[in-house]
Amino acid sequence: MATTEIITVQRRRKYHWPEAQLNFWLVIMIISSSVILGIFAYLTSIQNSLKLGIPWILPYMITTSAFCLLFIIILLGLISQRQLLPGIVVLGSFILFVLWLTGLIETSIQLYGPSGAVNSYCGSRPNVNVIDSFETAVWLANLGICTDFRAAFAFEIVGTVFLLWMMVMAYQVNRDDFD
């Protein structure tokens, strides 16, 4: 009786990621996530020290930026093993894009929204010319909070755009469109 042997050959497809763009994306997203994590953690500590309620955007953006840093760590692990798949990158980037876009919209409402928004308190300066006055200390603290919110808003815009860019780049890698 004759036996037949079936041999299957599996080929792993290699994906060629543009190294410079990928590294640039990683650096910018690490910076954006870290800055947002730090700013919103600082604002949360201020709210706690003043015994005020914490708006939902503060813990939301802390969690979102922590998820982004975790995603970047996973990507770095996959890059080091040369197993970075475009599907994983598109899925993770899309989830983070939706989370960051939600945070961006709420931060813009908190910053530039209706009366009582953060930006409405940013222009008031004390009328007193005495440097050691209580009004000057309050103004300086208020100026720091305004600057933090504006920086968080700017870094959220950068992070959101870069997550969209990563989805496009992963799609191009999947199609092998890079020259």
N, C-alpha and C positions, 0 to 999 in steps of 0.2 A: 504494500500500500504506500502510495506516495504522499508525502506531507508537503504542504505549501506553507511558506513562511511569509507573513505580511509585515513589511517594515514601513513604519510611518516616520516621516521626517517633519519635524516642526521647525519652522523658521521664525525667529524672533525679529520683528521689525525694529529697526533702529530709528529713533527720532533724533533729528539734528536741531538742537536748540541754538539760537544765536547767543553766544556766550556774553558778549558785551551788553546786549539788551537785557538779557536775563539777570546779569549781575547788577546793572543799573536799576532794574525794577526791584530786585531784592533789597538793595540799599535804601531806596526811596521809601519802600513800604515798611521797612524796619524803623526808619526815622519817623515816618508819619504815625505808625501805630504806637511807638514809644512816646512820642510827644503827646498824642491824644490820651493815652493811658495816664501819663503824668499829670496833665492839666486837669482832667476830670477827677482824678484821685485827689488832687490838691483842692479843687473846688468842693468836693465831698467833705474833706476834712474841715474846710472853712464853715460849711453848712452845719456840720456836727458841732464845732466849737461854739457857734452862735446859737445852738439849739433850735435851728430852723428845720423845716421839712426839706427833704431831698427830692428835687424833681427827678422824674423817671429817666430823663436823658443822661444823668450822671452815671448811675450804675449800668445803664444800657451801653453807653460808649466805652466804659471800662471793660465790660464783658466782650464787646465787639472787637476792641483793639487787642484784648488778650487772645481771642480766637484767631485773629489775624496773625499774631506772633506765633501761635501754635501751628497754624497752617504753614507759615514760613519755615519753622523748624522741621516740619514733616517734609516740605519741599527740599530743604537742604539735605535731609537724610536720603531722599530719593535721588537727588542729584549726585550725591557721593557714591551711590551704588549704580549709577547710570541706568536708573529705572523710572525716570520721570516721564509719565504718560500724559499726553495732551488732555485726555478725558478727565483725569483726576484734577488737572489744573483748571479746566473749564468749569467743572462742577464746583470746586472749592471757590474759585474766583467769582462765580455767579452768586453763590450763597453770600459770600462776603460783600459783594457789590450791593445786593439788596439790603443787607444790614447797614452798610456804610451810607447808602443813599437815604435810608430812613433816618439815621442819625443826622445826616446833613440837613435834611428838611426840618427836623425838629430843632436843631441848633440855630438854623436861620430864623425860625419862628421865635425862639427864645431871645435871639440877638436883635433882630430887626422887626419883630412882630408888632402887635398893637400896643397901646399905651401900657406902661409898666414893663416894657422889654428892657433888656440889659443895656442896649445902646442908648436908650432915652436918658439914662443916668450918667453916661460917659462924658458929657460936655460940661457938666456943672462944676464950677471951680469956686473955692472959698473966696469971699469978698475981703477977707481980712489979709493984711499984708504981714502979719506976724508969722514967722516961720514955725514957732513952737506951739501954734494953736491946735486945738482938738479938731477943728474943721480941716486943717491941712492934713492931719493924719488920716482922717476919714477919706479925704479926697485921694490921697496916695493909695490907700487900700482899694478904693473904688476903681482907680485907674489901673491897678494891677489886675483886678477881676475883669475889667473891660478888655484889657490887652490879652489876657488868657483866653477869653471867649473868642476874640477876633482871630487869634492864632489857631485855636482849635477849629474854627470855621474854615480857615485857609487850608489847614492840613487835611481836613475832611474832604474838601474839594479835590486836593491833590490825590489823596488815597482812592477816592471814588473814580476819578479819571484813570488812574493807573490800574485799578482792578478791571475796568473796561478794556484798557489796552492789553492787559494780560490775557483776557478772553480772546481777543482778536489774534494775539501772537500765538496762543496755543492752537487756535483754528488753523493758522497758517503753517505751523509746524506739522500738524496732522495732515495737511494737504501737501506738505513738502514744497511750499511756495518760496522759501528763502533761497536766495542765490548764493 
